[in-house]
Amino acid sequence: RIIVDAIRNSSAGSDGITLSSDGKVAFPNTSTGKILQVVQTHYSDRASNTTASGAEWAPSQLNCSITPSATSSKVLITAKVGIGFNVNTRRVFMKVFRDSTQIALADADGSNGSITRASSSVDIRYDDVVEDIFFQYLDSPNTTSSTTYSFRFTHSQTADGIIYLNRHSSRLNRVQDAHLSSNVTLQEVAA
């Protein structure tokens, strides 16, 4: 009761939030955090690529572009990508790029320079499964120009491997198998 009375008798704080004598809270008029626009890429077909050890595959089917309305805007990236691989017990790593700049990558480790610095990964336990890689990141592109977000994939196989998008390596016609779809959503967030 004492705290409520003290708040009721006070003026607006430095954050602009006020409490009137009848107990109503008033927040300042701000657009920070509002979603200004949403764009999405949805890919429901299937693709694959034979990728050498240490090489990257950049399927353009997942590219998604947005033109921020202000340089202060953030871009919330959300992705779900269906991935398969032709060799059991291997990992597929996903790297995320804003135009030509890799973003949301792990820090470098000075003693292990050959470690893949990725944004996300999935462990493919069997070659007849397709798994989802999930990704979410709030980016600060600092531009009002069209910006393209893209994804590149590499794997842990020490030889060539086939990375599959939206399916696994076997094309069996069984009820226990599935094809997936992938999507990338970009949301401009006012900052």
C-alpha positions in Angstrom: 0.0 0.0 0.0 2.8 2.4 0.8 4.6 1.7 -2.5 1.4 2.1 -4.5 0.7 5.5 -2.7 4.3 6.6 -3.5 3.9 5.7 -7.2 0.5 7.5 -7.3 2.0 10.6 -5.9 5.0 10.6 -8.3 5.3 12.1 -11.7 6.5 10.2 -14.8 9.8 8.4 -14.5 12.7 8.7 -16.8 11.2 5.8 -18.9 8.0 7.8 -19.5 5.7 5.3 -17.7 3.1 7.0 -15.5 0.5 5.8 -13.0 -2.6 8.0 -12.6 -4.3 8.5 -9.2 -7.0 5.9 -10.2 -4.3 3.3 -10.7 -4.1 3.2 -14.5 -0.7 2.8 -16.1 0.2 4.8 -19.1 3.1 3.8 -21.4 4.9 6.3 -23.7 3.9 6.2 -27.4 6.7 4.3 -29.1 7.1 2.2 -32.1 10.1 0.3 -30.9 9.7 -3.4 -31.3 6.8 -3.2 -33.8 6.9 -5.5 -36.8 7.0 -3.3 -39.9 7.0 -5.9 -42.6 7.3 -9.7 -43.1 8.6 -11.6 -46.1 8.9 -15.3 -46.6 10.5 -17.9 -48.9 8.8 -21.3 -48.9 10.4 -24.2 -50.8 8.4 -27.4 -51.1 10.3 -29.2 -53.8 13.4 -31.3 -53.4 17.0 -30.6 -54.3 20.4 -32.2 -53.7 24.1 -31.5 -54.2 27.3 -33.6 -54.2 29.5 -31.5 -51.9 33.2 -32.2 -51.4 34.6 -32.4 -47.9 35.1 -28.8 -46.6 33.2 -27.3 -49.5 29.8 -25.5 -49.2 26.5 -25.8 -51.1 24.4 -22.6 -51.4 20.9 -23.6 -52.6 19.4 -20.4 -54.0 15.9 -21.8 -53.4 16.2 -20.7 -49.8 17.3 -17.1 -50.5 15.0 -14.4 -49.0 15.3 -10.6 -49.5 14.0 -7.7 -47.5 14.4 -3.9 -47.9 14.4 -2.3 -44.4 12.6 1.0 -44.1 15.2 2.5 -41.7 18.9 1.9 -41.0 18.1 1.4 -37.3 15.7 -1.5 -38.0 16.5 -5.0 -37.0 15.7 -8.1 -39.1 14.4 -11.2 -37.2 15.4 -14.3 -39.3 13.6 -17.5 -38.6 14.3 -20.6 -40.7 13.3 -24.3 -40.7 15.2 -26.3 -43.3 14.7 -30.1 -44.1 18.0 -31.8 -44.5 19.1 -35.3 -45.4 22.5 -36.9 -46.1 23.7 -40.0 -47.9 26.0 -41.3 -45.1 25.0 -42.5 -41.7 26.1 -40.7 -38.5 27.3 -37.4 -40.0 26.5 -33.8 -39.3 25.3 -31.2 -41.7 26.2 -27.6 -40.7 24.3 -24.5 -41.8 25.9 -21.1 -42.3 23.8 -18.0 -42.6 24.8 -15.0 -44.8 23.6 -11.4 -45.1 24.5 -10.8 -48.7 28.2 -11.9 -48.7 28.8 -11.5 -44.9 28.5 -14.6 -42.7 26.4 -13.8 -39.6 25.5 -15.6 -36.4 28.6 -17.7 -36.5 30.5 -19.2 -33.6 33.6 -17.5 -32.2 36.9 -18.7 -33.6 39.1 -21.0 -31.5 42.8 -20.1 -31.9 44.0 -23.6 -31.3 41.5 -25.3 -33.6 41.5 -23.3 -36.8 40.0 -26.0 -39.0 36.7 -26.2 -36.9 33.6 -25.3 -38.9 32.1 -22.0 -37.6 28.4 -22.5 -38.3 25.1 -21.0 -37.2 23.3 -24.3 -36.7 23.6 -28.0 -37.4 21.8 -31.3 -37.4 23.0 -34.8 -36.7 21.9 -37.3 -39.4 21.9 -40.7 -37.7 20.7 -42.7 -40.7 20.7 -42.1 -44.4 17.0 -42.8 -44.7 15.9 -39.9 -42.5 15.3 -36.2 -43.1 15.8 -33.8 -40.2 14.9 -30.1 -39.6 17.6 -27.5 -38.9 16.1 -24.6 -37.0 17.6 -21.1 -36.9 16.6 -17.8 -35.3 18.7 -14.6 -35.1 18.0 -10.8 -34.7 20.3 -9.1 -37.2 21.3 -5.4 -37.5 21.8 -4.9 -41.3 22.2 -1.0 -40.9 20.9 -0.3 -44.4 17.8 0.7 -46.4 18.9 -1.3 -49.4 17.6 -4.6 -50.5 19.3 -7.3 -48.4 19.4 -11.0 -49.2 19.7 -13.7 -46.6 21.1 -17.0 -47.8 22.2 -20.3 -46.4 25.2 -22.5 -47.1 25.6 -26.1 -46.1 28.7 -28.3 -45.4 29.1 -31.7 -43.8 31.4 -33.8 -41.5 32.1 -36.5 -44.1 35.8 -36.7 -45.0 35.0 -37.4 -48.6 32.3 -36.2 -51.0 28.8 -36.4 -49.6 25.3 -35.7 -51.0 23.3 -33.1 -49.1 19.5 -33.4 -49.7 17.0 -30.5 -49.2 13.5 -31.6 -48.1 14.2 -35.4 -48.4 16.6 -38.2 -47.4 18.9 -40.2 -49.6 16.6 -43.1 -50.3 13.6 -42.4 -52.6 11.5 -45.2 -51.1 7.7 -45.3 -51.4 6.9 -46.1 -47.8 4.4 -44.7 -45.4 7.1 -44.3 -42.8 9.0 -41.9 -45.1 8.3 -38.3 -45.7 9.3 -35.3 -47.8 9.5 -32.0 -45.9 9.2 -28.3 -46.9 11.5 -25.5 -45.8 10.8 -21.9 -45.1 12.7 -18.7 -44.2 10.8 -15.7 -42.7 12.3 -12.2 -42.4 10.6 -9.7 -40.1 11.6 -6.0 -40.0 11.5 -4.9 -36.4 11.5 -1.2 -35.5 14.4 -0.2 -33.2 
